[in-house]
Each structure stands twice: as C-alpha cells, then as structure tokens.
Amino acid sequence: MAARALRIATRSSPLALVQADLVAGLLRDAVGAVEVEVVPLVTEGDRRTDVPLSELGGKGVFATEVQAAVLSGRADLAVHSAKDLPARTPEGLTIAAVPTRADPRDALVGAPLSGLPEGAVVATGSRRRRVQLAHLRDDLRFVDLRGNMATRLGRVGTDGIAAVVVAVAALERLGWGARLADPSSEVLEPDTFVPQVGQGALAVECRSDDDRTIELVGAVDHPPTRRCVDAERAFLTELGGDCDLPAGAHAHLDGGTLVLRAVLSPAEWDRHPAPVARLERRGPDPVELGRSAAVDLRAALPEPA
C-alpha cells in the first residue's frame, strides 16, 4: 500500500504558500516518489491585520495555529519563516530541518536612505527596523505596516509614506526581486543594519515522536544554515523575548567558524532615538555564541530613564 502523503501546514498568505511549495519541491527532489499535500491555514495574525503585532502578542501569532495543526495530527509538518517563530519550540515539536537560506537582508523600497527627505515617513511594524533606522537617521518618522507584500508595497506614496522596509528574501520568493535593482530601493547590509533572527531562512517543524517524517524532512536540512540559525535563536532565547523585541542577530560562517552580528535596544525607552548596542563575535558553538552575545549586549545597555 502506498505511503500516506506528507501534509504540510502553512499560513495561507501568498508568501507562505510559496515557501511551502519550495519545501515540497525540495522534499520531492531529495526523497523521490513522495506525495506532498499543502494544508493552508488562516492564523490570528492574518485575520487581524488592523492590529499591531505587539498588541497581538508578537509574531508568534503567525506560528501558533500552524504548530497546533501539527500537534493535533491534522498535518505532519509545518513550514515557517524562521523569523516568525517564537524563541522556544513548543513541547512535542522539533525543528527537523532548516533548508539553505535565502538572502537575509532588509531593503528600503520607495527611496534609498540617503534619498529620504528630512522628516520622511517610513512604514514598518518592526521595532528592530525602527530603532536601527532611527540610529542612522534620527529625523525619520515611522508608521505601522501590516498586510501581505502587495499591500505593503502599495503603501509607498500613500498617506505621506516615502518608503517601506521589507525582507529581500520575501521580495525574491514572490518574483519581485527586480524592485531591488531600481534606484528607488536600497538593500541594507548586515554590518550596519542587522536582520531579524532567522530572516531569509525557513524552518520545518514536525512532531518529536514522528520518526518517519523527521527522517524524510531531514533530507532537506542544510547543516551550515542550521548552525547559523541555531546561533541566532539561542541569542533570542537568552534574551527571553519573542520576535517583537527590538533585537536582531545574523550569523554566517567564516571557514568553520561562526561569526555572529547582533543588535539590541531597550524594550522601553522614552527618548528618540533609543540607544542601540551592537557586537560582532566569533566561536565554534552556536548555542554558546548566541547566549553570550545576548548576555553582553543586555549588560551594555543603559537603564531606561
């Protein structure tokens, strides 16, 4: 009798569906004759696009219902944007694979940083992005940004918005990478603008006791990417925060050595711009590297006034 198809739970947004299809293709290429079925779900974060993510409990609202589908047996695995995952994996689940990472950088679309007029309005719902942009240009003003990529890009030029901040990987996966070559866009380099933890990477979760699925999904794991994402997630876990924390971390490999760049700003600060602490650290062990970076950055920040 033929084996049952692998059911992939995912958000129903256009980007999430593309990402689920990417993983399905990787599984077919790596495993061979495997049937894959995508199970799209509408999450609380998708339903309530008029509410800032911080009021909904952070970006974990995108992951919780997808994870619940796997835990309940309605799906065998879940595909997430790694940057949307909470710092801690729920009991009963395991991250079975992190495929090869796409471009982890952020981009300004609408105008490059140097081309933004004095006091320009930039749309982004990310506190990490806001504090770093304010550190580079303390005259900028910010408004919230929710919705799918088409909605976000459509905000440029409306309501006084001069530019929006989006993930390069999202643009490229949706087939809009050509926007990045336009003079009205600028890709922000990680050495000055640190990405979100896990940005550009996908995370594939399975039930911890589902040995068959774990073995199949393991075929699409990319160990170098996994080491980098493990370091970044260890950083976030040590901070005790979720994806809404004004923090970022990006790791890459230099030979066999991990190099981690990280940034942190106080969670509450009543003056603009907020202080930003940064560091770059090298080491062999992802978890130790991420944890030590978080401890040192937290110690480097001043107390809120």
PyMOL commands that set and color helices and strands:
alter all, ss='L'
color gray80, all
select helices_A, chain A and resi 14-31+44-47+53-56+59-62+64-71+82-84+113-115+127-136+149-154+168-173+177-181+211-220+223-239+286-300
alter helices_A, ss='H'
color red, helices_A
select strands_A, chain A and resi 6-11+36-41+77-81+93-97+106-109+121-123+141-143+161-167+185-188+202-207+247-254+257-264+277-283
alter strands_A, ss='S'
color yellow, strands_A
deselect
rebuild
show_as cartoon
